[in-house]
Amino acid sequence: MPAPDELLRIADAAIKHSEISKVGITKTADGRYALLATVRKHTSTPVADIEKIAGEYPVVYREEEDRVPVAWPARPGDSKQT
């Protein structure tokens, strides 16, 4: 089942917030759709503006990582990894 259109609109509004670097949609352990908000370093959560925008949907927060993730080939051995 795809995410509700309303949650997609919420994610679009949340990405414009200055303390948010990325947004996505996830599900909670009990199967409810939730807004996934990646906050900038040293941002305290919950972010009141994001909670207000999310309304009835839960918000899952995570902090930006120090390093950018590296994408590796889907099938090891197809190319040399250094």
A tleap script that builds the chain and sets N, CA, C and O, in Angstrom:
source leaprc.protein.ff14SB
mol = sequence {
  NMET PRO ALA PRO ASP GLU LEU LEU ARG ILE
  ALA ASP ALA ALA ILE LYS HIE SER GLU ILE
  SER LYS VAL GLY ILE THR LYS THR ALA ASP
  GLY ARG TYR ALA LEU LEU ALA THR VAL ARG
  LYS HIE THR SER THR PRO VAL ALA ASP ILE
  GLU LYS ILE ALA GLY GLU TYR PRO VAL VAL
  TYR ARG GLU GLU GLU ASP ARG VAL PRO VAL
  ALA TRP PRO ALA ARG PRO GLY ASP SER LYS
  GLN CTHR
}
set mol.1.N position { 0.849 -1.183 0.000 }
set mol.1.CA position { 0.000 0.000 0.000 }
set mol.1.C position { 0.893 1.244 0.000 }
set mol.1.O position { 1.733 1.397 0.887 }
set mol.2.N position { 0.723 2.123 -0.973 }
set mol.2.CA position { 1.552 3.343 -1.028 }
set mol.2.C position { 1.224 4.315 0.102 }
set mol.2.O position { 0.144 4.278 0.693 }
set mol.3.N position { 2.189 5.182 0.381 }
set mol.3.CA position { 1.998 6.196 1.420 }
set mol.3.C position { 0.856 7.131 1.039 }
set mol.3.O position { 0.653 7.415 -0.142 }
set mol.4.N position { 0.115 7.609 2.027 }
set mol.4.CA position { -0.983 8.543 1.755 }
set mol.4.C position { -0.477 9.846 1.121 }
set mol.4.O position { 0.589 10.345 1.481 }
set mol.5.N position { -1.240 10.381 0.191 }
set mol.5.CA position { -0.879 11.647 -0.471 }
set mol.5.C position { -0.655 12.766 0.542 }
set mol.5.O position { 0.221 13.610 0.359 }
set mol.6.N position { -1.444 12.768 1.601 }
set mol.6.CA position { -1.315 13.808 2.624 }
set mol.6.C position { 0.081 13.780 3.257 }
set mol.6.O position { 0.665 14.830 3.522 }
set mol.7.N position { 0.610 12.584 3.497 }
set mol.7.CA position { 1.934 12.473 4.093 }
set mol.7.C position { 3.016 12.931 3.117 }
set mol.7.O position { 4.034 13.482 3.538 }
set mol.8.N position { 2.810 12.713 1.839 }
set mol.8.CA position { 3.749 13.211 0.835 }
set mol.8.C position { 3.772 14.739 0.830 }
set mol.8.O position { 4.838 15.339 0.692 }
set mol.9.N position { 2.616 15.370 0.978 }
set mol.9.CA position { 2.552 16.835 1.065 }
set mol.9.C position { 3.238 17.336 2.340 }
set mol.9.O position { 3.904 18.371 2.332 }
set mol.10.N position { 3.065 16.592 3.425 }
set mol.10.CA position { 3.712 16.951 4.691 }
set mol.10.C position { 5.230 16.895 4.538 }
set mol.10.O position { 5.937 17.794 4.992 }
set mol.11.N position { 5.727 15.840 3.898 }
set mol.11.CA position { 7.169 15.701 3.683 }
set mol.11.C position { 7.702 16.861 2.844 }
set mol.11.O position { 8.786 17.379 3.114 }
set mol.12.N position { 6.943 17.267 1.832 }
set mol.12.CA position { 7.353 18.386 0.985 }
set mol.12.C position { 7.451 19.679 1.799 }
set mol.12.O position { 8.358 20.483 1.578 }
set mol.13.N position { 6.534 19.879 2.726 }
set mol.13.CA position { 6.573 21.078 3.571 }
set mol.13.C position { 7.709 20.993 4.592 }
set mol.13.O position { 8.343 22.006 4.890 }
set mol.14.N position { 7.973 19.810 5.127 }
set mol.14.CA position { 8.984 19.642 6.175 }
set mol.14.C position { 10.395 19.885 5.655 }
set mol.14.O position { 11.235 20.400 6.393 }
set mol.15.N position { 10.675 19.530 4.412 }
set mol.15.CA position { 12.031 19.682 3.876 }
set mol.15.C position { 12.438 21.152 3.794 }
set mol.15.O position { 13.628 21.455 3.705 }
set mol.16.N position { 11.497 22.042 3.822 }
set mol.16.CA position { 11.792 23.481 3.740 }
set mol.16.C position { 12.210 24.069 5.089 }
set mol.16.O position { 12.626 25.226 5.155 }
set mol.17.N position { 12.102 23.285 6.161 }
set mol.17.CA position { 12.445 23.770 7.490 }
set mol.17.C position { 13.970 23.841 7.624 }
set mol.17.O position { 14.671 22.943 7.158 }
set mol.18.N position { 14.480 24.881 8.246 }
set mol.18.CA position { 15.928 25.118 8.320 }
set mol.18.C position { 16.687 24.068 9.137 }
set mol.18.O position { 17.889 23.899 8.930 }
set mol.19.N position { 16.037 23.369 10.044 }
set mol.19.CA position { 16.729 22.383 10.875 }
set mol.19.C position { 16.668 20.968 10.292 }
set mol.19.O position { 17.228 20.035 10.866 }
set mol.20.N position { 15.999 20.813 9.171 }
set mol.20.CA position { 15.824 19.505 8.544 }
set mol.20.C position { 16.682 19.432 7.287 }
set mol.20.O position { 16.635 20.333 6.450 }
set mol.21.N position { 17.470 18.359 7.150 }
set mol.21.CA position { 18.313 18.218 5.959 }
set mol.21.C position { 17.720 17.246 4.946 }
set mol.21.O position { 17.933 17.404 3.744 }
set mol.22.N position { 16.985 16.252 5.408 }
set mol.22.CA position { 16.347 15.282 4.516 }
set mol.22.C position { 15.050 14.821 5.144 }
set mol.22.O position { 14.913 14.804 6.367 }
set mol.23.N position { 14.103 14.449 4.309 }
set mol.23.CA position { 12.874 13.841 4.813 }
set mol.23.C position { 12.554 12.604 3.985 }
set mol.23.O position { 13.003 12.450 2.849 }
set mol.24.N position { 11.784 11.757 4.578 }
set mol.24.CA position { 11.330 10.559 3.894 }
set mol.24.C position { 10.080 10.056 4.582 }
set mol.24.O position { 9.541 10.693 5.486 }
set mol.25.N position { 9.645 8.924 4.141 }
set mol.25.CA position { 8.465 8.297 4.730 }
set mol.25.C position { 8.875 6.908 5.173 }
set mol.25.O position { 9.569 6.196 4.446 }
set mol.26.N position { 8.451 6.524 6.355 }
set mol.26.CA position { 8.765 5.218 6.905 }
set mol.26.C position { 7.527 4.671 7.595 }
set mol.26.O position { 6.465 5.292 7.560 }
set mol.27.N position { 7.659 3.542 8.206 }
set mol.27.CA position { 6.581 2.972 9.014 }
set mol.27.C position { 7.112 2.714 10.410 }
set mol.27.O position { 8.287 2.398 10.598 }
set mol.28.N position { 6.236 2.851 11.374 }
set mol.28.CA position { 6.598 2.569 12.759 }
set mol.28.C position { 6.521 1.063 12.988 }
set mol.28.O position { 6.055 0.319 12.125 }
set mol.29.N position { 6.975 0.627 14.142 }
set mol.29.CA position { 6.964 -0.804 14.479 }
set mol.29.C position { 5.547 -1.383 14.436 }
set mol.29.O position { 5.365 -2.571 14.170 }
set mol.30.N position { 4.548 -0.541 14.699 }
set mol.30.CA position { 3.167 -1.043 14.669 }
set mol.30.C position { 2.502 -0.871 13.300 }
set mol.30.O position { 1.295 -1.069 13.168 }
set mol.31.N position { 3.297 -0.499 12.272 }
set mol.31.CA position { 2.779 -0.451 10.903 }
set mol.31.C position { 2.167 0.861 10.455 }
set mol.31.O position { 1.630 0.939 9.350 }
set mol.32.N position { 2.232 1.897 11.283 }
set mol.32.CA position { 1.685 3.203 10.888 }
set mol.32.C position { 2.696 3.955 10.032 }
set mol.32.O position { 3.902 3.881 10.270 }
set mol.33.N position { 2.193 4.680 9.032 }
set mol.33.CA position { 3.067 5.551 8.247 }
set mol.33.C position { 3.560 6.680 9.129 }
set mol.33.O position { 2.835 7.167 9.996 }
set mol.34.N position { 4.812 7.096 8.898 }
set mol.34.CA position { 5.418 8.161 9.698 }
set mol.34.C position { 6.334 8.997 8.826 }
set mol.34.O position { 6.837 8.533 7.803 }
set mol.35.N position { 6.539 10.219 9.241 }
set mol.35.CA position { 7.495 11.109 8.591 }
set mol.35.C position { 8.872 10.805 9.158 }
set mol.35.O position { 9.039 10.765 10.377 }
set mol.36.N position { 9.853 10.593 8.303 }
set mol.36.CA position { 11.233 10.372 8.720 }
set mol.36.C position { 11.988 11.675 8.475 }
set mol.36.O position { 12.159 12.092 7.329 }
set mol.37.N position { 12.435 12.310 9.542 }
set mol.37.CA position { 13.098 13.612 9.438 }
set mol.37.C position { 14.543 13.496 9.899 }
set mol.37.O position { 14.807 13.128 11.043 }
set mol.38.N position { 15.475 13.809 9.008 }
set mol.38.CA position { 16.892 13.849 9.368 }
set mol.38.C position { 17.205 15.287 9.748 }
set mol.38.O position { 17.057 16.209 8.946 }
set mol.39.N position { 17.639 15.453 10.988 }
set mol.39.CA position { 17.897 16.804 11.500 }
set mol.39.C position { 19.383 17.120 11.422 }
set mol.39.O position { 20.229 16.227 11.453 }
set mol.40.N position { 19.676 18.400 11.322 }
set mol.40.CA position { 21.063 18.850 11.278 }
set mol.40.C position { 21.726 18.568 12.632 }
set mol.40.O position { 21.046 18.463 13.652 }
set mol.41.N position { 23.033 18.451 12.631 }
set mol.41.CA position { 23.794 18.159 13.852 }
set mol.41.C position { 23.408 19.111 14.980 }
set mol.41.O position { 23.207 20.307 14.766 }
set mol.42.N position { 23.311 18.559 16.169 }
set mol.42.CA position { 23.062 19.299 17.411 }
set mol.42.C position { 21.673 19.945 17.456 }
set mol.42.O position { 21.468 20.911 18.191 }
set mol.43.N position { 20.724 19.424 16.682 }
set mol.43.CA position { 19.352 19.908 16.746 }
set mol.43.C position { 18.602 19.066 17.768 }
set mol.43.O position { 18.609 17.838 17.691 }
set mol.44.N position { 17.957 19.724 18.723 }
set mol.44.CA position { 17.189 18.955 19.698 }
set mol.44.C position { 15.841 18.574 19.105 }
set mol.44.O position { 15.221 19.342 18.369 }
set mol.45.N position { 15.413 17.385 19.442 }
set mol.45.CA position { 14.137 16.874 18.941 }
set mol.45.C position { 13.224 16.597 20.126 }
set mol.45.O position { 13.715 16.362 21.230 }
set mol.46.N position { 11.939 16.616 19.931 }
set mol.46.CA position { 11.220 16.883 18.690 }
set mol.46.C position { 11.280 18.352 18.292 }
set mol.46.O position { 11.434 19.236 19.135 }
set mol.47.N position { 11.154 18.591 16.990 }
set mol.47.CA position { 11.120 19.950 16.451 }
set mol.47.C position { 9.645 20.359 16.404 }
set mol.47.O position { 8.853 19.772 15.666 }
set mol.48.N position { 9.292 21.357 17.188 }
set mol.48.CA position { 7.876 21.742 17.343 }
set mol.48.C position { 7.194 22.025 16.007 }
set mol.48.O position { 6.063 21.590 15.790 }
set mol.49.N position { 7.865 22.746 15.108 }
set mol.49.CA position { 7.259 23.071 13.810 }
set mol.49.C position { 6.965 21.811 13.002 }
set mol.49.O position { 5.933 21.722 12.337 }
set mol.50.N position { 7.870 20.840 13.058 }
set mol.50.CA position { 7.685 19.600 12.301 }
set mol.50.C position { 6.556 18.783 12.907 }
set mol.50.O position { 5.745 18.208 12.181 }
set mol.51.N position { 6.497 18.728 14.214 }
set mol.51.CA position { 5.400 18.009 14.881 }
set mol.51.C position { 4.049 18.616 14.483 }
set mol.51.O position { 3.075 17.897 14.259 }
set mol.52.N position { 4.009 19.934 14.401 }
set mol.52.CA position { 2.766 20.620 14.029 }
set mol.52.C position { 2.402 20.303 12.574 }
set mol.52.O position { 1.242 20.028 12.267 }
set mol.53.N position { 3.396 20.343 11.682 }
set mol.53.CA position { 3.151 20.042 10.273 }
set mol.53.C position { 2.669 18.604 10.116 }
set mol.53.O position { 1.772 18.337 9.315 }
set mol.54.N position { 3.257 17.670 10.876 }
set mol.54.CA position { 2.932 16.247 10.743 }
set mol.54.C position { 1.522 15.915 11.214 }
set mol.54.O position { 0.927 14.933 10.770 }
set mol.55.N position { 0.996 16.733 12.108 }
set mol.55.CA position { -0.373 16.501 12.577 }
set mol.55.C position { -0.533 15.143 13.229 }
set mol.55.O position { 0.130 14.852 14.224 }
set mol.56.N position { -1.403 14.308 12.684 }
set mol.56.CA position { -1.703 12.998 13.280 }
set mol.56.C position { -0.629 11.944 12.988 }
set mol.56.O position { -0.632 10.878 13.604 }
set mol.57.N position { 0.274 12.225 12.071 }
set mol.57.CA position { 1.311 11.250 11.730 }
set mol.57.C position { 2.476 11.333 12.709 }
set mol.57.O position { 2.880 12.434 13.085 }
set mol.58.N position { 3.020 10.206 13.126 }
set mol.58.CA position { 4.198 10.249 13.995 }
set mol.58.C position { 5.423 10.728 13.212 }
set mol.58.O position { 5.464 10.634 11.985 }
set mol.59.N position { 6.408 11.236 13.933 }
set mol.59.CA position { 7.652 11.690 13.318 }
set mol.59.C position { 8.793 10.878 13.913 }
set mol.59.O position { 8.927 10.783 15.133 }
set mol.60.N position { 9.613 10.293 13.047 }
set mol.60.CA position { 10.805 9.561 13.459 }
set mol.60.C position { 11.987 10.452 13.103 }
set mol.60.O position { 12.157 10.845 11.949 }
set mol.61.N position { 12.807 10.768 14.114 }
set mol.61.CA position { 13.949 11.655 13.905 }
set mol.61.C position { 15.236 10.853 13.869 }
set mol.61.O position { 15.368 9.830 14.542 }
set mol.62.N position { 16.182 11.330 13.075 }
set mol.62.CA position { 17.553 10.829 13.140 }
set mol.62.C position { 18.476 11.998 12.830 }
set mol.62.O position { 18.116 12.921 12.099 }
set mol.63.N position { 19.668 11.938 13.401 }
set mol.63.CA position { 20.640 13.014 13.208 }
set mol.63.C position { 21.499 12.732 11.982 }
set mol.63.O position { 21.791 11.579 11.666 }
set mol.64.N position { 21.898 13.799 11.298 }
set mol.64.CA position { 22.796 13.657 10.155 }
set mol.64.C position { 24.037 12.874 10.568 }
set mol.64.O position { 24.515 12.990 11.696 }
set mol.65.N position { 24.542 12.084 9.643 }
set mol.65.CA position { 25.770 11.344 9.908 }
set mol.65.C position { 26.973 12.221 9.588 }
set mol.65.O position { 26.877 13.162 8.801 }
set mol.66.N position { 28.101 11.904 10.205 }
set mol.66.CA position { 29.334 12.652 9.956 }
set mol.66.C position { 29.874 12.396 8.558 }
set mol.66.O position { 30.457 13.285 7.937 }
set mol.67.N position { 29.677 11.175 8.064 }
set mol.67.CA position { 30.203 10.806 6.756 }
set mol.67.C position { 29.070 10.590 5.766 }
set mol.67.O position { 27.973 10.170 6.135 }
set mol.68.N position { 29.351 10.882 4.519 }
set mol.68.CA position { 28.394 10.634 3.450 }
set mol.68.C position { 28.439 9.142 3.132 }
set mol.68.O position { 29.529 8.585 3.005 }
set mol.69.N position { 27.278 8.471 2.999 }
set mol.69.CA position { 27.292 7.048 2.689 }
set mol.69.C position { 27.927 6.774 1.324 }
set mol.69.O position { 27.829 7.592 0.409 }
set mol.70.N position { 28.567 5.632 1.201 }
set mol.70.CA position { 29.205 5.233 -0.049 }
set mol.70.C position { 28.359 4.140 -0.694 }
set mol.70.O position { 27.971 3.174 -0.037 }
set mol.71.N position { 28.081 4.300 -1.966 }
set mol.71.CA position { 27.298 3.297 -2.689 }
set mol.71.C position { 28.249 2.289 -3.324 }
set mol.71.O position { 29.148 2.664 -4.077 }
set mol.72.N position { 28.051 1.027 -3.020 }
set mol.72.CA position { 28.851 -0.049 -3.589 }
set mol.72.C position { 28.019 -0.800 -4.605 }
set mol.72.O position { 26.792 -0.698 -4.595 }
set mol.73.N position { 28.661 -1.551 -5.483 }
set mol.73.CA position { 27.902 -2.339 -6.475 }
set mol.73.C position { 26.943 -3.308 -5.792 }
set mol.73.O position { 27.229 -3.827 -4.713 }
set mol.74.N position { 25.815 -3.541 -6.427 }
set mol.74.CA position { 24.812 -4.437 -5.869 }
set mol.74.C position { 25.318 -5.873 -5.817 }
set mol.74.O position { 24.905 -6.650 -4.955 }
set mol.75.N position { 26.205 -6.224 -6.731 }
set mol.75.CA position { 26.729 -7.592 -6.767 }
set mol.75.C position { 28.235 -7.546 -6.572 }
set mol.75.O position { 28.965 -7.180 -7.493 }
set mol.76.N position { 28.707 -7.907 -5.400 }
set mol.76.CA position { 30.146 -7.895 -5.155 }
set mol.76.C position { 30.874 -8.727 -6.209 }
set mol.76.O position { 30.399 -9.788 -6.613 }
set mol.77.N position { 32.013 -8.242 -6.642 }
set mol.77.CA position { 32.793 -8.957 -7.634 }
set mol.77.C position { 32.595 -8.433 -9.045 }
set mol.77.O position { 33.374 -8.765 -9.939 }
set mol.78.N position { 31.555 -7.609 -9.266 }
set mol.78.CA position { 31.318 -7.059 -10.609 }
set mol.78.C position { 32.336 -5.983 -10.960 }
set mol.78.O position { 32.656 -5.785 -12.132 }
set mol.79.N position { 32.839 -5.296 -9.959 }
set mol.79.CA position { 33.863 -4.283 -10.200 }
set mol.79.C position { 34.796 -4.277 -9.011 }
set mol.79.O position { 34.452 -4.766 -7.935 }
set mol.80.N position { 35.968 -3.726 -9.206 }
set mol.80.CA position { 36.956 -3.692 -8.127 }
set mol.80.C position { 36.587 -2.610 -7.116 }
set mol.80.O position { 36.263 -1.481 -7.484 }
set mol.81.N position { 36.641 -2.971 -5.851 }
set mol.81.CA position { 36.401 -2.014 -4.785 }
set mol.81.C position { 37.742 -1.731 -4.145 }
set mol.81.O position { 38.455 -2.651 -3.746 }
set mol.82.N position { 38.085 -0.458 -4.046 }
set mol.82.CA position { 39.363 -0.099 -3.436 }
set mol.82.C position { 39.165 0.573 -2.121 }
set mol.82.O position { 40.138 0.945 -1.465 }
savepdb mol mol.pdb
quit
